[in-house]
């Protein structure tokens, strides 16, 4: 199970932020057990007497600190993490288990102990508790004996797995490997017009203690993750080019990893390497995105420096926040205000003072909003996030492992149930056509409106890509899944007011293809339902929209559906056109539709995405050899091609007008956007009459 509930009593919070010695922690744990209260609550609400070493006074770190990473050798390799002293200890142990078979290493299991006993003796520390395992085992009781160093060496660990009856099931001797619990390799590239973030002094603006200078690496090291800079840091020339689109960034991501896949540190699979791109701006104004397309999950992200403020030190602070936030998504961390979408769901934490919250979404006990957030934010992850980073099961944390939020379907069925009570004052509607041809893109329209004459504050982003709205799909046979976009957009947005002058917001969303592939891969009856997450945490549920996908009526219908349903074609539709070399077969299929099936009603969609793609420039990052192993990036920019885009867009608009509300017709919102794109393209080409 990729996600676990860390909110049970006594497990949610690490100890306060200072260096803790294991003797202090052991005394606190004993006292907490006697009083039957969580350790962190004991420290916060009723600290021990002031003359006690456990009272919370500043203490020098013990020379024989026991927390860190331990590893065993042999056929079975255990990566054991002990977290009982040092900075913000979570009072846990965890491990990932691998098996060496010949020249290959395979992942086998993970476990974590959330409730433990701690005995600190002069020569050793013993930690024991029942483990939660990724895969069931016969010996689930975990005992770790840490033999202390003598002040000039590191401790060693013996891990024992015991049966419920106390018999020894397995034992492993582990040597100390690192003060950090995990280590990653970060490669950072940039476009030439951006000055990348380097570091920020938290004392620049009043903020909670302790004051310190933070870089990306330092921020993660405080969470127990060692960050090693790797690869070749590239500067991509971008003078005179416009904003980046999802399609261009998608191509850059695929190109980057196709180049790196033969490097020892980079694979087209799971691993501890991640890529961060510093760019100037996204065409839709996003602060950052996390890539998560087919084949590689959570291995890269981009941040956009325009819109991060114009004055210091707030601009640098926001750069640090955005970089850490986007990399947090790569570690499989959800937004604080959307934790209920994890597996299993956690309560949303609107009051979280965390890297993963939005300052604009912060709701404190006394005050809310960005100013209140920054005054109280100590530049940390919150307790459950810290547990995930340090002790989450291997595949749920490692880059290239479990997809972002895998298991969201566990909550999908609940989207088809009405709330017991709804006093949000908002109404959410799914509208649009209810009949589609097989292979035709399914694009429902979304409307969020106020009820009556009420005024309501809402987040003005209704597309599922932005994370404020989810759409559930019930397929033929009853299986329910949640539509998941290929690329996660981080949209930090101020709420807007819905009132009599602006009573509703509208959006349309292509949901035929996402992280799970094709969502409408067979003819039959489907049902759609959406839920919108409001600024106050309200979950507004829509009506249920029935959708019938028709069986092909002719051999040509079947052939066009086949040409539309490939993975590459799905990605091209998702991106509203792309000229990535990695999607060449998909574009060839769409070209076949436009040439060999030009009169077919579904050719509208191939023309629409082709017209969109050719109406805008397309940037490609390419690398050329510069001697030895060095590769120098260059930027290829293909300018707009109006002589191709205008005919394609015009034909798509005209055919949609003819088919109005029938299969083959663009939905109303997409039709309006395509008409506007046609007008702008005509105007840019000097044909102002056609633009009008």
C-alpha angles and dihedrals in degrees: 000000000000096000132042134192108253093172100089115118114286097012107072104078135049119220118278120286110279137086109287125198118219091238090059092048092048092052091048091048091052093048091047091051091051092051093039094231130121116269095237091051091051090055093046101042107024115016119192119260116300093245091059121098086227093059093098102257117147112278133183114247112262113251089229098053109171103198118103144072123320127186136197127210130220137061091320111049119197123196101200122191120198117191111178105114140019123058116358096340113203095202095240143118124205139167145192117216123211132180125217112219112176108306094341133085120210130193112238112167149338134210139183133194111214099173115043145162117231125203116182112196128175093257103025146015120223121202121184139171146122113289130223107219131201089222123025118264134187094232107050099157110101125206122177120188113195114198108208124237120236096243096275098059141045126259122252127220137219115201117202125185112203133194120237086262092056098255119142111254100174139344133200131188110217129193123215110264109170147348086235124075096220137006130213136186114229123196115193123196128176143191114245096245093060128079103213121229114262110169144337131208107224089208090065089090123023107275137150119287143291097067114206143148111262132198124176089263093048092050091056094041088059086058090052098261118124112217117205118188110230145167123032116309105228131200112210114205110233107159112150097008126120134236123310122256128208089251093055093046090047089055092046090052094050092045092049094053095040087059093046100042094093093048114103091238098047129059136167085246141051119326144127097267123105136178128222123190122197109209134169104238145339118232090242097044099252120165094217145336135212116216117225109159130151117304098012121058126197096344102129147020142182133217126203117215100198110091095029091110132277103238133065141276092017092057094055091045090054091048090055091046094050095048093049091043095053093045087050088062088053087057087055097257118151127213113277091240093051103048090123088074093066128096108285097013120251125201113272111255106211089163094055115132090207142130086244097059124086112239088222090054096048114125112184128185093254105019139008141202136059099305091052090046095053093046090057103030112111094190096254143117115252123251102271091044090052089052091051094050094048103031110017114128113273100254092043092060108025117098109253091024127102114002117258107284094354109189097041086136087076088076096035095091091057089062087070092060124083120239116256089234133006119192095153093113088225133112123205120198135185110204141165139078119351098197126064135171117246108273094018115131111257110223116172121192119236126209126185115187142162122254114239117329096325122132118225137178113229139172105250097222116097100162113106089231090071094057099236095099133042129195121207120206122204107200129204106288094035103273110146125205136168118240108245121194122229093234125038112223120204106212113180101191137166115237118256128212124251110205142138091296093048107022100163148022124217135202140156126213133201103222103164093100134031143127092318094051122239113006095190099044098145137035117263145085119317133179127211129199131170137203124201123206111218127207090258093050095261114151109214113197123208132217119274112261115204115216125190118199107202125225111248109270097202143020089258091052089053093048094050090048089052091051091051101045103068122113093245092049089050090053092049091052090046091053093043089239133340135190096201114147086225090065097046096121091051092052090047089055092051090047088055090055091052095047108031097031100029094140095050114111093234091058084087090081097048089051092047096054092040090051093048092048095049094044093066134049118262121214123203126187109220130181127216128191115259099183130292112011094327119118122191119208123227131181121235113199120193107197122222115287104212094173087066102032099049096057091044094048093044092051091048092051095045094047091049090052090052094048095040111177093355130107108288095035121113115240116259097259095045089046090054092048091048092049090051091049089051091052093048092047092050091049092049089051091053097253098123093161091059090045090060 
